Amino acid sequence: MSERVLSQRALADLAAVPARSRWVTSGQIRLHALDYGGDGVPLIVLPGITSPAIAMDFVARELTGPVRPVVLDVRGRGLSDDGPSYTLDDYAADTEAVITQLGLDGAVLLGHSMGARIAGLTAAKGRVALRGTVLVDPPMSGPGRGPYPTTLAAFQDQLRQARRGTDADEVARSWPRWPRREQELRARWLASCGDEAVAATHRGFESEDFFDFWPSVPAPTVLVYGADSPVVTAEGAREAARANVAARLVKVPDAGHMVFWDNPQVALEAVRDVLRDMV
Protein backbone atom coordinates (compact mmCIF):
# COMPACT_ATOMS: atom_id res chain seq x y z
CA MET A 1 0.00 0.00 0.00
CA SER A 2 1.32 3.44 -0.87
CA GLU A 3 2.07 5.93 1.85
CA ARG A 4 -0.82 8.34 2.30
CA VAL A 5 -0.99 11.05 4.92
CA LEU A 6 -3.84 13.19 6.27
CA SER A 7 -2.97 15.68 8.96
CA GLN A 8 -5.39 16.91 11.62
CA ARG A 9 -5.32 20.32 9.93
CA ALA A 10 -6.42 18.71 6.69
CA LEU A 11 -9.27 16.85 8.35
CA ALA A 12 -10.33 20.07 10.06
CA ASP A 13 -10.89 21.60 6.61
CA LEU A 14 -13.92 19.33 6.25
CA ALA A 15 -15.68 21.19 9.06
CA ALA A 16 -15.85 24.28 6.86
CA VAL A 17 -17.27 22.42 3.86
CA PRO A 18 -21.08 22.68 3.51
CA ALA A 19 -21.45 19.02 2.59
CA ARG A 20 -21.87 15.72 4.40
CA SER A 21 -19.80 12.63 3.94
CA ARG A 22 -21.38 9.72 2.10
CA TRP A 23 -19.92 6.25 1.77
CA VAL A 24 -20.41 3.55 -0.85
CA THR A 25 -18.61 0.36 -1.78
CA SER A 26 -17.32 -0.71 -5.17
CA GLY A 27 -16.27 -4.34 -4.89
CA GLN A 28 -14.09 -4.37 -1.78
CA ILE A 29 -13.26 -0.67 -2.07
CA ARG A 30 -14.88 1.84 0.27
CA LEU A 31 -15.40 5.19 -1.43
CA HIS A 32 -16.01 8.58 0.16
CA ALA A 33 -17.96 11.45 -1.37
CA LEU A 34 -19.00 14.95 -0.31
CA ASP A 35 -22.74 15.48 -0.81
CA TYR A 36 -23.80 19.15 -0.97
CA GLY A 37 -27.50 18.31 -0.73
CA GLY A 38 -30.52 20.16 -2.03
CA ASP A 39 -33.36 19.35 -4.40
CA GLY A 40 -31.47 19.94 -7.64
CA VAL A 41 -30.50 17.44 -10.29
CA PRO A 42 -27.64 15.25 -9.01
CA LEU A 43 -24.24 16.35 -10.32
CA ILE A 44 -21.46 13.81 -9.83
CA VAL A 45 -18.15 15.69 -9.75
CA LEU A 46 -15.05 13.65 -10.63
CA PRO A 47 -11.71 15.35 -9.84
CA GLY A 48 -8.30 15.07 -11.48
CA ILE A 49 -5.30 12.85 -10.90
CA THR A 50 -4.00 14.57 -7.73
CA SER A 51 -7.21 16.24 -6.56
CA PRO A 52 -9.19 14.78 -3.65
CA ALA A 53 -12.85 15.76 -3.38
CA ILE A 54 -12.23 18.82 -1.21
CA ALA A 55 -10.14 20.37 -3.99
CA MET A 56 -13.39 20.80 -5.95
CA ASP A 57 -15.27 22.38 -3.04
CA PHE A 58 -15.12 25.86 -4.54
CA VAL A 59 -16.61 24.51 -7.77
CA ALA A 60 -19.39 22.62 -5.99
CA ARG A 61 -20.36 25.62 -3.87
CA GLU A 62 -20.77 27.83 -6.93
CA LEU A 63 -22.95 25.29 -8.74
CA THR A 64 -25.24 24.25 -5.85
CA GLY A 65 -28.89 25.18 -6.40
CA PRO A 66 -30.16 23.91 -9.73
CA VAL A 67 -27.89 20.92 -9.15
CA ARG A 68 -26.93 18.84 -6.12
CA PRO A 69 -23.17 18.31 -6.31
CA VAL A 70 -21.75 15.03 -5.03
CA VAL A 71 -17.95 15.13 -5.26
CA LEU A 72 -16.11 11.82 -5.24
CA ASP A 73 -12.81 11.04 -3.56
CA VAL A 74 -11.60 8.84 -6.42
CA ARG A 75 -10.03 5.58 -5.20
CA GLY A 76 -6.53 6.08 -3.85
CA ARG A 77 -7.22 9.71 -2.91
CA GLY A 78 -8.71 11.66 -0.03
CA LEU A 79 -10.69 9.44 2.33
CA SER A 80 -11.37 6.66 -0.18
CA ASP A 81 -9.55 3.33 0.01
CA ASP A 82 -6.62 2.32 -2.13
CA GLY A 83 -7.53 -0.01 -4.95
CA PRO A 84 -5.89 -3.15 -6.27
CA SER A 85 -5.85 -1.45 -9.68
CA TYR A 86 -6.53 1.93 -11.23
CA THR A 87 -7.84 1.48 -14.77
CA LEU A 88 -10.47 3.63 -16.41
CA ASP A 89 -12.79 0.63 -16.17
CA ASP A 90 -12.21 0.56 -12.39
CA TYR A 91 -12.98 4.25 -12.10
CA ALA A 92 -16.12 3.94 -14.24
CA ALA A 93 -17.35 1.05 -12.07
CA ASP A 94 -16.78 3.21 -8.97
CA THR A 95 -18.85 6.01 -10.53
CA GLU A 96 -21.63 3.57 -11.34
CA ALA A 97 -21.55 2.38 -7.70
CA VAL A 98 -21.96 5.95 -6.43
CA ILE A 99 -24.94 6.56 -8.69
CA THR A 100 -26.61 3.24 -7.89
CA GLN A 101 -26.06 3.14 -4.13
CA LEU A 102 -26.92 6.79 -3.51
CA GLY A 103 -29.97 6.67 -5.78
CA LEU A 104 -28.68 9.30 -8.20
CA ASP A 105 -30.20 8.08 -11.46
CA GLY A 106 -30.52 10.87 -14.01
CA ALA A 107 -27.36 12.58 -12.76
CA VAL A 108 -25.08 14.79 -14.79
CA LEU A 109 -21.40 13.83 -14.72
CA LEU A 110 -18.87 16.66 -14.46
CA GLY A 111 -15.22 15.62 -14.61
CA HIS A 112 -11.96 17.52 -14.78
CA SER A 113 -8.84 15.99 -16.39
CA MET A 114 -8.71 12.36 -15.18
CA GLY A 115 -12.29 12.86 -14.01
CA ALA A 116 -13.33 13.93 -17.50
CA ARG A 117 -12.04 10.66 -18.87
CA ILE A 118 -13.95 8.77 -16.19
CA ALA A 119 -17.14 10.69 -16.97
CA GLY A 120 -16.80 9.99 -20.68
CA LEU A 121 -16.23 6.26 -20.31
CA THR A 122 -19.05 5.90 -17.77
CA ALA A 123 -21.44 7.58 -20.18
CA ALA A 124 -20.21 5.56 -23.16
CA LYS A 125 -20.77 2.29 -21.28
CA GLY A 126 -24.40 3.24 -20.74
CA ARG A 127 -24.92 1.12 -17.61
CA VAL A 128 -26.49 3.92 -15.54
CA ALA A 129 -29.11 6.51 -16.46
CA LEU A 130 -27.54 9.92 -17.01
CA ARG A 131 -28.88 13.34 -17.97
CA GLY A 132 -25.63 14.43 -19.62
CA THR A 133 -21.89 14.88 -19.26
CA VAL A 134 -19.49 17.80 -18.98
CA LEU A 135 -15.86 16.92 -19.72
CA VAL A 136 -13.38 19.59 -18.65
CA ASP A 137 -9.96 19.36 -20.33
CA PRO A 138 -9.69 15.56 -20.63
CA PRO A 139 -6.22 14.15 -21.36
CA MET A 140 -6.15 13.27 -25.06
CA SER A 141 -2.86 11.43 -24.89
CA GLY A 142 -2.83 7.73 -25.71
CA PRO A 143 -1.10 5.06 -27.81
CA GLY A 144 0.55 6.63 -30.81
CA ARG A 145 -0.11 10.13 -29.52
CA GLY A 146 2.07 12.66 -27.79
CA PRO A 147 2.83 12.15 -24.08
CA TYR A 148 0.83 13.73 -21.29
CA PRO A 149 2.46 17.14 -20.73
CA THR A 150 3.19 16.66 -16.99
CA THR A 151 5.67 13.83 -16.42
CA LEU A 152 5.21 11.15 -13.78
CA ALA A 153 8.47 12.34 -12.19
CA ALA A 154 6.96 15.79 -11.72
CA PHE A 155 3.90 14.34 -9.99
CA GLN A 156 6.13 12.17 -7.79
CA ASP A 157 8.17 15.21 -6.79
CA GLN A 158 4.98 17.00 -5.78
CA LEU A 159 3.88 14.02 -3.67
CA ARG A 160 7.26 13.86 -1.91
CA GLN A 161 7.09 17.58 -1.25
CA ALA A 162 3.61 17.23 0.26
CA ARG A 163 4.63 14.35 2.53
CA ARG A 164 7.66 16.06 3.96
CA GLY A 165 5.47 19.09 4.67
CA THR A 166 4.64 22.05 2.48
CA ASP A 167 2.61 25.24 2.64
CA ALA A 168 0.62 27.56 0.41
CA ASP A 169 3.66 29.71 -0.37
CA GLU A 170 5.53 26.75 -1.79
CA VAL A 171 2.47 25.62 -3.75
CA ALA A 172 2.16 29.14 -5.14
CA ARG A 173 5.57 28.82 -6.80
CA SER A 174 4.09 26.15 -9.09
CA TRP A 175 0.54 27.54 -9.23
CA PRO A 176 0.81 31.32 -8.77
CA ARG A 177 -2.59 32.11 -10.29
CA TRP A 178 -4.62 29.92 -7.96
CA PRO A 179 -6.81 31.49 -5.26
CA ARG A 180 -5.08 31.43 -1.89
CA ARG A 181 -7.54 29.00 -0.31
CA GLU A 182 -6.95 26.51 -3.11
CA GLN A 183 -3.19 26.76 -2.63
CA GLU A 184 -3.71 26.05 1.08
CA LEU A 185 -5.93 23.05 0.41
CA ARG A 186 -3.43 21.71 -2.10
CA ALA A 187 -0.67 21.97 0.50
CA ARG A 188 -2.68 20.07 3.12
CA TRP A 189 -4.43 17.44 0.97
CA LEU A 190 -2.02 16.40 -1.77
CA ALA A 191 -0.40 13.88 0.60
CA SER A 192 -3.71 11.98 0.66
CA CYS A 193 -3.06 10.83 -2.91
CA GLY A 194 -1.38 7.44 -3.22
CA ASP A 195 1.79 6.83 -5.22
CA GLU A 196 0.41 3.88 -7.16
CA ALA A 197 -2.92 5.60 -7.78
CA VAL A 198 -1.08 8.48 -9.42
CA ALA A 199 1.49 6.32 -11.24
CA ALA A 200 -1.08 3.88 -12.63
CA THR A 201 -3.38 6.69 -13.74
CA HIS A 202 -0.49 8.47 -15.43
CA ARG A 203 0.37 5.25 -17.27
CA GLY A 204 -3.25 5.05 -18.30
CA PHE A 205 -3.07 8.52 -19.81
CA GLU A 206 -0.71 7.03 -22.40
CA SER A 207 -2.09 3.47 -22.71
CA GLU A 208 -5.85 4.15 -22.67
CA ASP A 209 -6.96 6.25 -25.64
CA PHE A 210 -9.61 8.89 -24.99
CA PHE A 211 -10.72 8.65 -28.60
CA ASP A 212 -11.57 4.96 -28.21
CA PHE A 213 -14.72 5.89 -26.27
CA TRP A 214 -15.26 9.60 -26.94
CA PRO A 215 -17.23 9.01 -30.19
CA SER A 216 -19.66 6.83 -28.19
CA VAL A 217 -20.37 9.41 -25.46
CA PRO A 218 -24.06 10.21 -26.01
CA ALA A 219 -25.59 13.66 -26.25
CA PRO A 220 -25.94 15.90 -24.46
CA THR A 221 -22.22 16.14 -23.82
CA VAL A 222 -20.06 19.24 -23.61
CA LEU A 223 -16.27 19.41 -23.75
CA VAL A 224 -14.93 22.46 -21.91
CA TYR A 225 -11.26 23.27 -22.40
CA GLY A 226 -8.73 25.97 -21.59
CA ALA A 227 -7.72 28.20 -24.48
CA ASP A 228 -4.08 27.83 -23.40
CA SER A 229 -4.23 24.19 -22.33
CA PRO A 230 -1.32 21.93 -23.31
CA VAL A 231 -3.63 18.94 -22.67
CA VAL A 232 -6.48 19.85 -25.01
CA THR A 233 -4.67 21.67 -27.80
CA ALA A 234 -6.39 23.47 -30.67
CA GLU A 235 -5.80 20.42 -32.87
CA GLY A 236 -7.09 18.14 -30.12
CA ALA A 237 -10.28 20.20 -29.88
CA ARG A 238 -10.77 19.97 -33.63
CA GLU A 239 -10.29 16.20 -33.55
CA ALA A 240 -12.77 15.92 -30.68
CA ALA A 241 -15.34 17.91 -32.65
CA ARG A 242 -14.89 15.65 -35.68
CA ALA A 243 -15.01 12.45 -33.64
CA ASN A 244 -18.26 13.28 -31.80
CA VAL A 245 -20.35 15.59 -33.93
CA ALA A 246 -23.17 15.71 -31.36
CA ALA A 247 -20.84 17.22 -28.75
CA ARG A 248 -20.63 20.91 -27.99
CA LEU A 249 -17.20 22.45 -27.35
CA VAL A 250 -16.68 25.46 -25.08
CA LYS A 251 -13.32 27.27 -24.89
CA VAL A 252 -12.46 29.15 -21.68
CA PRO A 253 -10.17 32.12 -22.35
CA ASP A 254 -7.07 32.84 -20.28
CA ALA A 255 -6.98 29.31 -18.84
CA GLY A 256 -4.63 26.37 -19.14
CA HIS A 257 -5.33 22.80 -18.11
CA MET A 258 -6.40 23.78 -14.58
CA VAL A 259 -9.38 25.57 -16.03
CA PHE A 260 -11.36 26.26 -12.83
CA TRP A 261 -8.28 27.39 -10.93
CA ASP A 262 -6.78 29.51 -13.71
CA ASN A 263 -9.90 31.52 -14.54
CA PRO A 264 -12.54 30.64 -11.92
CA GLN A 265 -15.18 33.26 -12.68
CA VAL A 266 -15.31 32.63 -16.43
CA ALA A 267 -14.97 28.84 -16.16
CA LEU A 268 -17.73 28.55 -13.58
CA GLU A 269 -20.06 30.78 -15.56
CA ALA A 270 -19.44 28.65 -18.65
CA VAL A 271 -20.31 25.48 -16.72
CA ARG A 272 -23.39 27.12 -15.19
CA ASP A 273 -24.59 27.95 -18.71
CA VAL A 274 -24.02 24.37 -19.81
CA LEU A 275 -25.86 22.95 -16.78
CA ARG A 276 -28.81 25.30 -17.28
CA ASP A 277 -29.30 23.77 -20.70
CA MET A 278 -29.04 20.21 -19.34
CA VAL A 279 -31.23 20.51 -16.25
N, C-alpha and C positions, 0 to 999 in steps of 0.2 A: 504494500500500500504506500502511495506517495505521501510525503510529509505535507500536512495541511495544518494551518495555524489560524485560530480565531481568538483575538485578544478580548478582554473584558470591555475595552473601549469600543471595539467593533460591535460586539453584541449589544452594547448600550445604544448604538445607533438605531437599532430596531424600535426602541421605545418612542422615537420621534417620527416613525413612519406610520401614516394613517391607514394601515392595512393589518389584517390578522393572518397568522400563519396557518396554512393548510398543508395536509400531508396525504400523499397517495403512494401506492406501491406499483412498481413496474417490474414484474418478475420478482427477484429478491431485493431489488433496489428501492430504498425509501427516498422519496422525492419531496422537497419542500417548495412551497410557493407562497407568495404574498398576494392576498386577495383584498382588493380595495373596495369591494362591496358596491352596493347600489342596485338600482333596478334596470340599468342599461344593458345593452347587448354584451355578452361576454367577449372580452378581448384578451386572448392569450399572448403574452409578451415573452419572446424568446431572445435572451441576450447573446452577446458575442463570446468569443473564445476565452477571454479572461475577465468576463463581467458576471459576477454573481447578481442575483435578483435586485439587491438594493441599489446597484449601480444604475438601474433604470427607474428608480423611484421618481426622479424629477420628470421623467416622461409620463409615467403613470398618473401622477398628480395632475398634470396639465390636460390629460385626456379624460379623466373621470367625469361622469355625467351622462352623456349619451351612451357611453360604454362603461363596462365594469372590468377594469384591468385585473388580470391575474398573472403575476410575473413569476416565471419559473426559475428556481435555482437549477440549472442544467446539471445532470449527473457529474460528479467530480468537482463541483463548485459550491460555494456558499455553505448551506446547511444540508444539502443533499448528499447521499452516500456516493462513494466511489463506485465505479462499475467494473465488471470484468472486461468490458470492451467499450469502445467509443466510436462506433460507426454511425453514419447518417441513419441507417436503419434502426439502430438502438435509440437514437435521439427521437426519431419519428414515433417509435413505439412508446417512448416516455410521454410524448405530447398527446398521443391517443389515450394513454392511461389517465392523464390529467383531465381531459375532456370527458371521458366516460365516468370516472369515479366521482368527479365533482358536479356531474350533471350539466355540462356546459355545451350541449348540442346547439348548433347554429352559431358557434363562436366565429369571430374573426381572428386570424393569426397575424401577429405583427412581429417580425423578426429582424434583428440587426446583425449583419455579418454572418457568423456561424448560424445564428438564429434564423436569418433569412433563408439559408439553405434548408434548415430543419422545417421551416414553415412551408417551403415549396415542395419538399418531398412528401410531407404529411398530406398536403392537399392533393398532390398527384396520385398518391396511393388510394385516396377516396374511401378510406375505411371509417371515417367519422364525418358527420354532417357539419359543414362549414358554411358561413355566410360569405366569406371572401378572405383574401390574403393580401398583406402588405409586406413586401420584401425590401428592406433597406440595405443597400450596398452589399449584396451577396458576393462572396468570393467567386470569381469566374475562372479561376485557375483549375487545372485538371490535366489528365494525360495528354501529352502533345501540345500543351499550352505553356505560357510563361509561368514562372514560379510565383507563389504568393509573395507580395512585396515585403512583408515583415518576415525575417528569417526565424527559424526555431531558436537559434542561439540568442537572438534578441529577446524573445519571450522568456527564455530560461534565465537570462540576466535579470530581467524585471522580477521574476519570481524569487530569485536569490536575494535581490535587493529588498523585496518586501519582507522576506523571512528574517533577515538580519535586522530589520527595523528601518522604516523610512518615514517621511513626513510629506506634507503637502508641498513644501518648498522644493523638495527633491523631485516629486512628481511633476511639478510645474516646469522643470527644465526640459522634460520630454513633451509635455502637453501644456504649453504656456497659454493657450487660448481657452482652456476649460474654465468654467465657473469654479470659484474657490471651494465650494462644498463638494463638488465632484472630485477635485484633486484630493481633498481630505478623505473621502470615502474610498478612493482608489488606494491611497496609502494604507488604510486600515484593513481593507477587504481583499486585496489582491492575493494575500497569502492563503486565502481559503480555496484557491484554485490548485488542483493537483497537477503534479508534473506529468504523469502519464495521460491525464485528461487533455492537457494542452498539447503534448507531443503527438498523441494519436490523432487528435483533431487536425493539427497542422499537417500531418501526413495525409489525412483525408482531403485536405484542400487541394492536394496535388495528385491524388489517386482516384477520387470520386468526382466525376465531371458534372458540374451544375447543368450543363446543356443536355445531359442524358434525361433529366426529368422536367426541366423548365418548359419544354413545349407541351407537356401534359398537364401543367398547372391550369385548372379551369378558371374561367372568368366568374366573378370579377377578381382580377388580380392586378396589383399596381406595384411597379418597381420604382422605388425612390432611390436616387443616388446623388452623391456629392459632385458638383461641377468640377472639382479639383481632385477627385478620388483617384488614387493609383490602383484601386481594386476593381472598380467599374469604370473603365476608360471610355472615351468617346466611341471607340470602335467596339468595345464590349457592349455598350448600350445599343449601338446599331444592330449588332448581332442578336441581342436579346429581343429587340423589336421584330426582327425578321423571323426569329424562331418561335415566337408566340404572338401572333398577330392580334389576338384578343386582349393582350395586356396593354395597360396604360403605363407610360413612363413619365416620371416627374423628376426634374433636375433641380437640386437645391443649390443656389449660388453661394459662393464664398464658403464652401465646405469641402473637406476631404472625406476620407473613409469614415471618420467618427462624426457622422453627419449631425446628430443631435447635440453633441458636445461642441462642435466647431461653430455652428450657427443655430443655437437653440430656438430662437424666436421664429425664424423663417421655417426651419425644419418642422417644428411642432405645428405651425399653422398649415403647412402643406399636408401633414398627416391628418389634422383635424378636417380639412377639406375632403380628403379621400374617405375618411370614416363617415362623414355626413352623407356622402353618396351611397355608402354601403349599408348604413343602418337606418 
